Amino acid sequence: MTEQPRTGLPPHLAADEEWIAAACAEIRAQQSWTFQMQKALAAIPAPTGNESTRGRAVQQALSHEGNGQAIMDEAGNICSLVAPPSEADVQPPVVCMAHLDSVYAIAPDLSQPVTVFGTAQHAQAPGISDNGRGLAGLITLARVLQLPPIRDRLRRPVHLIATVGEEGEGNLRGARAWFDTAALAGLVPCAAIAIDGPGDDTIVHHAVGSHRLRVTIHGHGGHSWAHANAANPIHVLGDFIARATRLGDARSREAVVHITRMYGGESLTAIPQHAWVDVDLRGTSAKHVERVRRELVRLVHELTPSALRAELTVLGDRPAGSLPAEHRLVQAACRATEQVGATPQSAVASSDANIPLSRGIPAIAIGAGGSGGGAHTSNEWYDDTHGARGLERLLRVVLAVAA
């Protein structure tokens, strides 16, 4: 059953003043510009671990639209800052994040642009929604926050961060690095907003935790007939797969276990010397994820005979976290959703927001408008019919906290 965040904000958080309405009108006027920026960014290949070229394009855009110098940090994140007009009023900042990397169904030639198909309102390309839309939304936000009627009312700095390594084996690397650096500098944001993909109604305030594990079994191999009694790594992993997947519960989603990749064997007529499988364990609470993780490790050692050797490699570890529906940030997002004519929907997902949530910093993830589908495939698509609506919502949420 979908959880509905409670609506109704304190008067000082109401975001229906004329100056905000004027800023929303500017977003609508820039809808076509934002869509063109989205397609241009999606055309730049940026698989996880190879985001630098797209990062430089975002850096240039944020520097231009943000009226200041965006920088690339040591992790590869692109960082820009919109500061309040008066330093005397500075409060803990708001952080807005959009990830640079994309998932591709087929790894592209990084020297060649990604082909973006489409029309004036529709586009199709790997990463066009996730997260071409989020990046375009971040840049549009930078542009609108610089408008004098908006910037003059800011009471908190707004950090705009394009992060690396959000997808898959990136393991939220960019978000971790930014919040680590901020903590060392004594900077504790009051709120964080991950701008991820399209949409204008969902509010992700429950972060799915995950543990990604590679299980490798090593053996001596041998001839499949002459050494028929030799221990077989693939047979062991077959037993492991059958039992591991039963450790999860896809209905309750307290913990879900999937085998996502597998490899093994050197010859059709040889007992394998090596074989491995990748396990994707996800859950809604750190306690459940840790319980199943321990069971997976126990199962590997129980099934591996002495003639074989098991090797466990951690590929990723994402913390779980949640924010109550009654929290001010969730309420602000809910109110902003209603103000743009949509119905707020509580959602559970994994995003850059996992990192601040796990550190006690209020955080949510929301879309940047429009609609899309086919995420993480070569057929990913985006429709810009209502593209401005999600960006209006984003602006209202940011101003509810920062202005």
Solvent accessible surface area in square Angstrom, and as a share of the most:
residue,aa,sasa,rsa
1,M,243,1.09
2,T,70,0.40
3,E,75,0.33
4,Q,95,0.42
5,P,5,0.03
6,R,146,0.53
7,T,66,0.38
8,G,46,0.44
9,L,31,0.15
10,P,53,0.33
11,P,124,0.78
12,H,137,0.61
13,L,6,0.03
14,A,32,0.25
15,A,5,0.04
16,D,92,0.48
17,E,70,0.32
18,E,153,0.69
19,W,43,0.15
20,I,4,0.02
21,A,50,0.39
22,A,64,0.50
23,A,2,0.01
24,C,2,0.01
25,A,44,0.34
26,E,52,0.23
27,I,5,0.02
28,R,123,0.45
29,A,77,0.59
30,Q,38,0.17
31,Q,41,0.18
32,S,76,0.49
33,W,69,0.24
34,T,1,0.00
35,F,3,0.01
36,Q,98,0.43
37,M,38,0.17
38,Q,0,0.00
39,K,40,0.17
40,A,58,0.45
41,L,4,0.02
42,A,0,0.00
43,A,25,0.19
44,I,37,0.19
45,P,12,0.08
46,A,0,0.00
47,P,27,0.17
48,T,46,0.27
49,G,54,0.52
50,N,71,0.37
51,E,7,0.03
52,S,59,0.38
53,T,71,0.42
54,R,0,0.00
55,G,1,0.01
56,R,135,0.49
57,A,32,0.25
58,V,0,0.00
59,Q,41,0.18
60,Q,135,0.60
61,A,13,0.10
62,L,0,0.00
63,S,25,0.16
64,H,141,0.63
65,E,23,0.10
66,G,5,0.05
67,N,120,0.61
68,G,39,0.38
69,Q,135,0.60
70,A,0,0.00
71,I,96,0.49
72,M,75,0.33
73,D,40,0.21
74,E,187,0.84
75,A,21,0.16
76,G,17,0.17
77,N,0,0.00
78,I,0,0.00
79,C,18,0.11
80,S,9,0.06
81,L,89,0.44
82,V,1,0.00
83,A,25,0.20
84,P,6,0.04
85,P,77,0.48
86,S,43,0.28
87,E,129,0.58
88,A,98,0.76
89,D,53,0.28
90,V,58,0.33
91,Q,85,0.38
92,P,66,0.42
93,P,3,0.02
94,V,0,0.00
95,V,0,0.00
96,C,0,0.00
97,M,2,0.01
98,A,1,0.01
99,H,3,0.01
100,L,0,0.00
101,D,0,0.00
102,S,2,0.01
103,V,43,0.25
104,Y,29,0.11
105,A,59,0.45
106,I,142,0.72
107,A,89,0.69
108,P,36,0.23
109,D,85,0.44
110,L,83,0.41
111,S,87,0.56
112,Q,104,0.46
113,P,97,0.61
114,V,16,0.09
115,T,84,0.49
116,V,41,0.23
117,F,131,0.55
118,G,55,0.53
119,T,91,0.53
120,A,83,0.64
121,Q,82,0.36
122,H,62,0.27
123,A,0,0.00
124,Q,61,0.27
125,A,2,0.02
126,P,22,0.14
127,G,0,0.00
128,I,0,0.00
129,S,4,0.02
130,D,18,0.09
131,N,0,0.00
132,G,0,0.00
133,R,0,0.00
134,G,0,0.00
135,L,0,0.00
136,A,0,0.00
137,G,0,0.00
138,L,0,0.00
139,I,0,0.00
140,T,1,0.01
141,L,5,0.02
142,A,0,0.00
143,R,54,0.20
144,V,0,0.00
145,L,0,0.00
146,Q,31,0.14
147,L,54,0.27
148,P,88,0.55
149,P,65,0.41
150,I,1,0.01
151,R,67,0.25
152,D,80,0.42
153,R,96,0.35
154,L,0,0.00
155,R,99,0.36
156,R,44,0.16
157,P,16,0.10
158,V,0,0.00
159,H,31,0.14
160,L,0,0.00
161,I,1,0.00
162,A,0,0.00
163,T,0,0.00
164,V,5,0.03
165,G,1,0.01
166,E,7,0.03
167,E,11,0.05
168,G,39,0.38
169,E,103,0.46
170,G,9,0.09
171,N,35,0.18
172,L,0,0.00
173,R,107,0.39
174,G,0,0.00
175,A,0,0.00
176,R,60,0.22
177,A,30,0.23
178,W,24,0.08
179,F,5,0.02
180,D,65,0.34
181,T,91,0.53
182,A,6,0.05
183,A,66,0.51
184,L,164,0.82
185,A,82,0.64
186,G,62,0.59
187,L,58,0.29
188,V,98,0.56
189,P,5,0.03
190,C,35,0.21
191,A,3,0.02
192,A,0,0.00
193,I,0,0.00
194,A,3,0.02
195,I,1,0.00
196,D,37,0.19
197,G,4,0.04
198,P,38,0.24
199,G,18,0.17
200,D,14,0.07
201,D,49,0.25
202,T,57,0.33
203,I,0,0.00
204,V,20,0.12
205,H,0,0.00
206,H,47,0.21
207,A,3,0.03
208,V,21,0.12
209,G,1,0.01
210,S,0,0.00
211,H,9,0.04
212,R,31,0.11
213,L,5,0.03
214,R,60,0.22
215,V,1,0.00
216,T,15,0.09
217,I,1,0.01
218,H,32,0.14
219,G,17,0.16
220,H,161,0.72
221,G,8,0.08
222,G,27,0.26
223,H,94,0.42
224,S,55,0.35
225,W,212,0.74
226,A,72,0.56
227,H,97,0.43
228,A,67,0.52
229,N,158,0.81
230,A,41,0.32
231,A,29,0.23
232,N,25,0.13
233,P,0,0.00
234,I,70,0.35
235,H,124,0.55
236,V,15,0.09
237,L,6,0.03
238,G,39,0.37
239,D,79,0.41
240,F,2,0.01
241,I,42,0.21
242,A,51,0.40
243,R,84,0.30
244,A,0,0.00
245,T,57,0.33
246,R,172,0.63
247,L,48,0.24
248,G,21,0.20
249,D,59,0.30
250,A,70,0.54
251,R,223,0.81
252,S,62,0.40
253,R,161,0.59
254,E,75,0.34
255,A,2,0.02
256,V,29,0.17
257,V,8,0.04
258,H,107,0.48
259,I,39,0.20
260,T,77,0.45
261,R,110,0.40
262,M,129,0.58
263,Y,140,0.53
264,G,28,0.27
265,G,20,0.20
266,E,96,0.43
267,S,62,0.40
268,L,177,0.88
269,T,83,0.48
270,A,34,0.26
271,I,13,0.06
272,P,10,0.06
273,Q,81,0.36
274,H,88,0.39
275,A,1,0.01
276,W,57,0.20
277,V,1,0.00
278,D,4,0.02
279,V,1,0.01
280,D,21,0.11
281,L,0,0.00
282,R,93,0.34
283,G,1,0.01
284,T,62,0.36
285,S,34,0.22
286,A,69,0.54
287,K,148,0.63
288,H,36,0.16
289,V,14,0.08
290,E,64,0.29
291,R,104,0.38
292,V,0,0.00
293,R,67,0.24
294,R,128,0.47
295,E,53,0.24
296,L,1,0.00
297,V,37,0.21
298,R,108,0.39
299,L,3,0.02
300,V,3,0.02
301,H,113,0.50
302,E,91,0.41
303,L,36,0.18
304,T,23,0.13
305,P,54,0.34
306,S,124,0.80
307,A,59,0.46
308,L,15,0.08
309,R,140,0.51
310,A,27,0.21
311,E,72,0.32
312,L,55,0.27
313,T,56,0.32
314,V,88,0.51
315,L,42,0.21
316,G,3,0.03
317,D,68,0.35
318,R,13,0.05
319,P,39,0.25
320,A,17,0.13
321,G,19,0.18
322,S,68,0.44
323,L,13,0.07
324,P,80,0.50
325,A,8,0.06
326,E,84,0.38
327,H,59,0.26
328,R,101,0.37
329,L,4,0.02
330,V,0,0.00
331,Q,26,0.12
332,A,2,0.01
333,A,0,0.00
334,C,0,0.00
335,R,77,0.28
336,A,2,0.02
337,T,0,0.00
338,E,69,0.31
339,Q,50,0.22
340,V,20,0.11
341,G,64,0.61
342,A,16,0.13
343,T,85,0.50
344,P,7,0.04
345,Q,51,0.23
346,S,16,0.10
347,A,23,0.18
348,V,77,0.44
349,A,37,0.29
350,S,27,0.17
351,S,4,0.02
352,D,4,0.02
353,A,2,0.02
354,N,1,0.00
355,I,1,0.01
356,P,0,0.00
357,L,19,0.09
358,S,49,0.32
359,R,101,0.37
360,G,68,0.65
361,I,16,0.08
362,P,28,0.18
363,A,0,0.00
364,I,0,0.00
365,A,5,0.04
366,I,3,0.02
367,G,4,0.03
368,A,0,0.00
369,G,0,0.00
370,G,8,0.08
371,S,56,0.36
372,G,30,0.29
373,G,21,0.20
374,G,38,0.36
375,A,57,0.44
376,H,86,0.38
377,T,53,0.31
378,S,50,0.32
379,N,95,0.49
380,E,1,0.00
381,W,89,0.31
382,Y,0,0.00
383,D,35,0.18
384,D,2,0.01
385,T,75,0.44
386,H,100,0.45
387,G,0,0.00
388,A,8,0.06
389,R,75,0.28
390,G,0,0.00
391,L,5,0.02
392,E,18,0.08
393,R,0,0.00
394,L,1,0.01
395,L,0,0.00
396,R,26,0.10
397,V,0,0.00
398,V,0,0.00
399,L,4,0.02
400,A,10,0.08
401,V,11,0.07
402,A,1,0.01
403,A,48,0.37
